[in-house]
Amino acid sequence: MTTRARMRRGDPALGAVAALALGLYALFIVVPLGMSAWKSLTDENPLLAQANFVGLANYRDMVHDDALTSSLTFTLLLAGAVTLVANAAGIGFALLLNRTSLSFRAMRTVAFLPQVLSGVIVGFVWRYILAQDGILNEVLVRTGIVDRPITWLGSPLLASFSVGLVAAWVLTGFTTVVHVAALQSIPVELHQAAIVDGAGPWQRFRRITLPMLAPGTTISVTISLITMLKLYDIIVALTSGGPANATQSTALYIVKLAFTDDRFGYASGVAMLLLVVSAVVALSVTGLLRRREVDL
């Protein structure tokens, strides 16, 4: 009996699996989300005996929170820039690595390695590379490209650029694999027919490859945005949010509010705000890209 037929007949085993899945989802997603939403309506502080219900006071305080505005602005700009760079690079690498030989498969594996490394490890390694006396400055000075070491992590602008560079480096491994999979799903006959019709490489890319990549790009862009909107570990290891909180993401700000300032209630409110912003951004971008798929 097929799985579909068993589902129609109401197989008890499938019902038990579905109930288990729903139970786990409720336990690890719905319940924590509900608890966070409730805490955002209180002034919970571990230093106080009990939490008081304050209604929407935490949300009203966010309007005048300059640190929150700064962190949210940085997070949105970082997410947009890194998503754009990582997906453009992913398409480029995918076109280069879309071969069936063993050596190209090995290179695809190497390209994906940054994605499987711990964000903390990546941050510390790059912190060593980008340090004032790090490897990168050593190479730049010895080759005569610059006269003196660059403070990659010492100024707000360069630190923000460095965080974006490292995040894009990590994310490019994922976007490359997604776009390689999308490329391999394109029928070879389409390119062969285009070549017979006299289409050049750019025309084949514009008229065949790019439209056929659209579903993979939608998935890649959406997941990239969600990943960047909650970025925390790389920033903590690389800059700790400095200098002068220039690289403080909203996720890092939430952790500082909760575990440094002991403002659990307000931190929960900011977390709910980040959830809403992430959902709105992800759904909006997904909708736009879906319509683009239809247009293509």
Residue pairs with C-beta under 8 A, 6 or more apart in sequence:
1 9
3 14
6 14
7 14
33 275
36 268
36 271
36 272
37 268
37 272
39 51
39 264
39 265
39 268
40 58
40 59
40 265
40 266
40 268
40 269
40 271
40 272
41 53
41 54
41 55
41 56
41 58
41 265
42 51
42 52
42 53
42 54
42 265
43 51
43 52
43 54
43 57
43 58
43 265
43 266
44 51
44 264
44 265
44 268
45 51
45 262
45 263
45 264
45 265
46 262
46 264
47 262
51 264
51 265
54 265
58 265
58 266
58 268
58 269
59 269
59 273
61 266
61 269
62 68
62 269
62 270
62 273
67 245
67 248
67 253
68 250
68 253
68 270
68 273
70 245
70 248
71 245
71 248
71 249
71 250
71 252
71 253
72 250
72 273
72 274
72 277
74 160
74 246
74 247
74 248
74 249
75 228
75 229
75 231
75 249
75 250
75 251
76 229
76 277
76 281
78 160
78 163
78 164
78 167
78 228
78 231
78 249
79 224
79 225
79 228
79 229
79 231
79 281
80 225
81 164
82 164
82 167
82 168
82 171
82 224
82 228
83 171
83 221
83 224
83 225
83 228
85 164
85 168
86 167
86 168
86 171
86 172
86 174
86 175
86 224
87 175
87 179
87 217
87 220
87 221
87 224
89 168
89 172
89 175
89 176
90 172
90 174
90 175
90 176
90 178
90 179
90 220
91 175
91 179
91 213
91 217
93 111
93 172
93 176
93 179
94 176
94 179
94 180
94 182
94 183
95 183
95 209
97 104
97 107
97 108
97 111
97 176
97 180
98 104
98 180
98 183
98 184
108 176
108 177
108 180
111 172
111 173
111 176
111 177
112 173
112 174
112 176
112 177
113 173
114 122
114 169
114 170
114 172
114 173
115 170
115 171
115 173
115 174
115 177
116 173
117 170
118 233
119 170
119 232
119 233
119 234
119 237
120 233
120 234
120 236
120 237
121 237
122 166
122 170
122 234
122 237
123 166
123 233
123 234
123 235
123 236
123 237
123 238
124 237
124 238
126 162
126 166
126 238
127 153
127 237
127 238
127 239
128 134
128 135
129 135
129 136
130 136
130 137
130 152
130 153
130 162
130 238
131 137
131 152
131 153
132 149
132 151
132 154
133 149
134 152
136 152
137 146
137 149
137 150
137 152
140 146
140 149
140 150
141 147
141 148
141 149
150 158
151 158
152 158
152 159
152 161
152 162
153 159
153 162
153 238
153 239
153 242
153 243
154 243
155 243
156 243
156 244
156 246
156 247
157 246
159 239
159 242
159 243
159 246
159 247
160 246
160 247
162 238
162 239
163 234
163 235
163 238
163 239
163 247
166 234
166 238
167 228
167 231
167 234
170 234
171 224
171 227
171 228
174 220
174 223
174 224
175 220
175 224
178 216
178 219
178 220
179 213
179 216
179 217
179 220
181 216
182 212
182 213
182 215
182 216
182 217
183 209
183 213
185 212
186 208
186 209
186 212
190 208
190 212
191 204
191 208
194 203
194 204
194 207
194 208
195 204
199 207
210 296
211 296
214 289
214 292
214 293
214 296
215 293
217 289
218 286
218 289
218 290
218 292
218 293
221 285
221 289
222 282
222 285
222 286
222 289
225 278
225 281
225 282
225 285
226 278
226 282
229 250
229 274
229 277
229 278
229 281
230 251
230 274
230 278
231 249
231 251
232 249
232 251
232 252
232 255
235 241
235 247
235 248
235 249
235 252
236 252
238 247
239 247
241 247
241 248
241 249
241 252
241 253
241 256
242 248
248 256
250 270
250 274
251 274
253 270
254 267
254 270
254 271
254 274
255 267
257 263
257 266
257 267
257 270
258 264
258 267
258 268
